[in-house]
Amino acid sequence: MDFGLGYIGIGIGAGLAILGAGLGIGRIGGQAVEGMSRQPEVAGKIQTAMLISAAFIEGAALFALVIAFQAGGALNKELPNSIKSHTAVEQPK
């Protein structure tokens, strides 16, 4: 089993999760400020919706990171077994 590609995949997955969350929260914040500047009378409702949406995005990003770390842990558990099976030398009879 090639563990190097697994670790690269975990790193890419974790990075994309954080990148997506950052872009999503940035977009929510920007659009909320724009909406509040256009209609100041509903600023409280927009801000509440923005915070709830940001919390859901952060939760999804945290969930993705937990899954990535669990996948890394699973790879770390299998690595010693793979090394032993590849380096085992047969004893002469």
C-alpha positions as CSV (number, residue, x, y, z in Angstrom):
1,M,0.0,0.0,0.0
2,D,1.4,3.4,-0.9
3,F,1.0,5.6,2.2
4,G,2.6,8.7,0.7
5,L,-0.3,9.4,-1.6
6,G,-2.7,8.8,1.3
7,Y,-1.0,11.5,3.4
8,I,-1.0,13.9,0.4
9,G,-4.7,13.3,0.0
10,I,-5.4,14.0,3.6
11,G,-3.4,17.2,3.4
12,I,-5.2,18.4,0.3
13,G,-8.6,17.5,1.8
14,A,-7.9,19.4,5.0
15,G,-6.6,22.4,3.1
16,L,-9.6,22.5,0.8
17,A,-11.9,22.3,3.8
18,I,-10.3,25.3,5.4
19,L,-10.1,27.2,2.2
20,G,-13.7,26.6,1.4
21,A,-14.8,27.7,4.9
22,G,-12.7,30.9,4.7
23,L,-14.1,31.8,1.3
24,G,-17.6,31.1,2.4
25,I,-17.4,33.1,5.6
26,G,-15.8,36.0,3.7
27,R,-18.5,36.0,1.1
28,I,-21.2,35.9,3.8
29,G,-19.6,38.8,5.6
30,G,-19.2,40.9,2.5
31,Q,-22.7,40.4,1.3
32,A,-24.1,41.0,4.8
33,V,-22.3,44.4,5.0
34,E,-23.5,45.3,1.5
35,G,-27.1,44.4,2.5
36,M,-26.9,46.4,5.7
37,S,-25.6,49.4,3.8
38,R,-28.5,49.2,1.4
39,Q,-31.2,48.6,4.1
40,P,-30.0,49.7,7.5
41,E,-33.5,49.1,9.0
42,V,-33.0,45.3,8.8
43,A,-29.4,45.2,9.8
44,G,-30.2,43.2,13.0
45,K,-31.9,40.4,11.0
46,I,-29.1,40.3,8.5
47,Q,-26.5,40.1,11.2
48,T,-28.3,37.3,12.9
49,A,-28.6,35.3,9.7
50,M,-25.0,36.0,8.9
51,L,-23.7,34.7,12.3
52,I,-25.9,31.6,12.1
53,S,-24.6,30.8,8.6
54,A,-21.0,31.4,9.6
55,A,-21.4,29.0,12.5
56,F,-22.8,26.3,10.2
57,I,-19.9,26.8,7.8
58,E,-17.4,26.6,10.7
59,G,-19.0,23.4,11.9
60,A,-18.7,21.8,8.5
61,A,-15.1,22.8,8.3
62,L,-14.3,21.4,11.7
63,F,-16.1,18.1,10.8
64,A,-14.0,17.9,7.7
65,L,-10.8,18.4,9.7
66,V,-11.8,15.7,12.2
67,I,-12.4,13.3,9.4
68,A,-9.0,14.1,7.9
69,F,-7.2,13.6,11.2
70,Q,-9.0,10.3,11.7
71,A,-7.9,9.2,8.2
72,G,-4.3,10.1,9.1
73,G,-4.6,8.1,12.3
74,A,-5.9,5.1,10.4
75,L,-2.9,5.4,8.0
76,N,-0.5,5.6,11.0
77,K,-1.9,2.4,12.5
78,E,-1.4,0.5,9.2
79,L,2.1,1.8,8.4
80,P,4.1,-0.4,10.8
81,N,2.3,-3.6,9.6
82,S,3.1,-2.6,6.0
83,I,6.7,-2.0,6.8
84,K,7.0,-5.4,8.6
85,S,5.5,-7.2,5.6
86,H,7.8,-5.6,3.1
87,T,11.0,-6.0,5.1
88,A,10.5,-9.5,6.3
89,V,13.2,-11.9,5.2
90,E,12.6,-15.5,4.8
91,Q,14.7,-17.8,7.0
92,P,16.5,-20.6,5.1
93,K,15.4,-24.1,6.0
